[in-house]
Amino acid sequence: MKMVLQKITFSRIIFQRGLHGANKKLDSLIRVNHAGELGADRIYAGQMAVLGNSSVGPKIKEMWEQEKVHRHTFEQLITQNRVRPSLLFPLWHCAGYVLGAGTALMGPKAAMACTVAVETVIVEHYNDQLRDLMNDPESDKELLETIKKFRDEEQEHHDCGIDHGAEQAPFYDALTKVIKTGCKVAIEVAKRV
């Protein structure tokens, strides 16, 4: 019997549905959360670049530090579960930074409006995932607890944005509506791509 060796390349692996293909639902959950936490990390990086020395700088830095932990956790889960990261990784990286810096350039209240909009969508997203995980008796309990913790921290970020004048940002309703729509689209795309 002749054995045929296939050349394994990064592109060959990356275009498979996950690296192991064992659990598409888990792959999608980890992939989308990783992409989202990467985007959040970059949003706060952009905000810090503009507002780091302002009165809201310490609060933005505090929230950013939590997002770094969230991102690192999902990077570990990507590796542990052999999940293919989002193919749009560079887009999430750039778009997050541009969104953070762009809203920060509009002022601290607009930056906080961005935080409120993003965190509103993320809290809803995490709540949807938690409902699915709680309805599955075979779900990973550690993952469930991680998502609960992160959801609670994202809610704190939302509340912090409100406390720091987000609703007084110019064009608050329009700004948050556009950001929320963008986040929802990004979530749906990151689940698959």
C-alpha positions in Angstrom: 0.0 0.0 0.0 1.4 3.3 -1.0 1.1 6.1 1.6 0.5 9.6 0.3 1.7 12.5 2.3 -0.1 15.7 2.0 1.7 18.9 2.5 0.2 20.6 5.5 0.1 24.4 5.2 -1.3 27.1 7.3 -3.9 27.9 4.7 -5.0 24.3 4.5 -5.5 24.2 8.3 -7.1 27.7 8.6 -9.8 27.0 6.1 -11.0 23.9 7.9 -14.1 24.3 10.2 -12.1 24.5 13.4 -8.8 22.6 13.7 -10.5 19.5 15.0 -14.1 19.9 13.7 -15.4 18.0 16.7 -17.8 20.6 18.1 -18.9 23.3 15.7 -21.0 25.1 18.3 -18.1 25.3 20.7 -15.8 26.4 17.9 -18.2 29.2 16.9 -18.6 30.3 20.5 -14.9 30.5 21.2 -14.1 32.1 17.9 -16.7 34.9 18.2 -15.8 35.6 21.8 -12.2 35.8 20.9 -12.9 38.2 18.1 -15.1 40.3 20.3 -12.6 40.5 23.1 -9.9 41.4 20.6 -12.1 44.2 19.3 -12.8 45.4 22.8 -9.1 45.4 23.7 -8.4 47.5 20.6 -11.3 49.9 21.3 -9.8 50.7 24.7 -6.3 51.0 23.2 -7.6 53.6 20.8 -9.4 55.4 23.6 -6.3 55.4 25.8 -4.2 56.8 22.9 -6.4 59.8 22.7 -7.7 60.2 26.3 -5.1 58.5 28.4 -4.0 61.7 30.0 -7.5 63.0 30.6 -9.7 62.8 33.6 -11.3 59.6 32.2 -7.9 58.0 31.4 -7.6 56.0 34.6 -11.2 54.6 34.2 -10.5 53.6 30.6 -7.3 52.0 31.6 -9.1 50.0 34.4 -11.7 48.7 31.9 -8.9 48.0 29.3 -7.0 45.9 31.8 -10.1 43.7 32.3 -10.5 43.4 28.5 -6.9 42.2 28.2 -7.7 39.4 30.6 -10.8 38.5 28.6 -8.8 38.5 25.4 -6.0 36.4 26.9 -8.5 33.9 28.3 -10.1 33.3 24.9 -6.7 33.1 23.2 -5.9 30.3 25.6 -9.3 28.6 24.8 -8.5 29.0 21.1 -5.3 27.0 21.6 -6.6 24.5 24.1 -9.6 23.6 21.9 -7.8 23.9 18.7 -10.3 26.4 17.3 -9.5 28.3 14.2 -9.5 32.0 15.0 -11.6 34.4 12.9 -10.1 34.9 9.4 -11.0 38.6 9.9 -8.6 39.0 12.8 -6.8 41.9 11.1 -10.1 43.6 10.5 -11.3 43.3 14.1 -7.9 44.6 15.3 -8.0 47.7 13.1 -11.7 48.4 13.3 -11.6 48.3 17.1 -8.7 50.7 17.3 -10.3 53.1 14.8 -13.6 53.0 16.6 -12.0 53.6 20.0 -9.7 56.4 18.8 -12.4 58.0 16.6 -15.0 58.2 19.3 -12.4 59.5 21.8 -11.5 62.2 19.4 -15.1 63.3 19.6 -14.6 63.7 23.4 -14.8 61.7 26.6 -18.6 61.5 26.5 -18.6 60.1 23.0 -15.9 57.5 24.0 -18.2 56.5 26.9 -21.2 56.4 24.5 -19.1 53.9 22.4 -18.5 51.9 25.6 -22.2 51.8 26.4 -23.1 50.8 22.9 -20.5 48.0 22.6 -21.1 46.6 26.1 -24.9 46.6 25.6 -24.5 44.3 22.6 -21.8 42.2 24.3 -23.9 41.7 27.5 -26.9 40.6 25.3 -24.6 38.3 23.4 -23.1 36.7 26.5 -26.6 36.3 28.0 -27.7 34.4 24.8 -24.6 32.1 25.1 -25.3 31.5 28.8 -28.9 30.5 28.1 -27.6 28.0 25.5 -25.0 26.6 27.8 -27.3 26.3 30.7 -29.8 24.3 28.6 -27.1 21.8 27.6 -26.3 19.3 30.3 -23.0 18.5 28.7 -21.8 22.1 28.5 -18.4 23.0 30.0 -19.1 24.4 33.5 -15.8 26.2 33.6 -16.6 28.0 30.3 -20.1 28.8 31.7 -18.5 30.5 34.8 -16.0 32.3 32.7 -18.7 33.8 30.4 -20.8 34.8 33.5 -17.8 36.6 35.0 -17.0 38.4 31.8 -20.6 39.3 31.2 -20.8 40.9 34.7 -17.6 42.8 34.0 -19.0 44.0 30.6 -22.1 45.2 32.4 -19.9 47.2 34.8 -18.2 48.8 31.8 -21.6 49.7 30.5 -22.7 51.2 33.8 -19.4 53.1 34.1 -20.0 54.7 30.6 -23.4 55.9 31.8 -21.9 57.2 35.0 -19.3 59.2 33.0 -21.8 61.0 30.8 -22.3 58.8 27.8 -25.9 59.9 27.3 -24.7 63.5 27.1 -22.5 62.8 24.1 -23.4 64.7 20.9 -25.8 62.6 18.7 -25.9 59.9 21.4 -28.9 58.0 20.0 -27.5 58.0 16.4 -24.0 57.2 17.5 -24.9 54.3 19.7 -27.4 52.9 17.1 -24.6 52.8 14.5 -22.1 51.2 16.9 -24.6 48.6 18.1 -25.6 47.7 14.5 -21.9 47.3 13.6 -21.3 45.1 16.7 -24.2 42.8 15.9 -23.0 42.4 12.3 -19.5 41.7 13.5 -20.8 39.0 15.9 -22.7 37.2 13.1 -19.7 37.4 10.8 -17.2 36.3 13.4 -19.3 33.2 14.3 -18.7 31.9 10.8 -15.6 33.5 9.3 
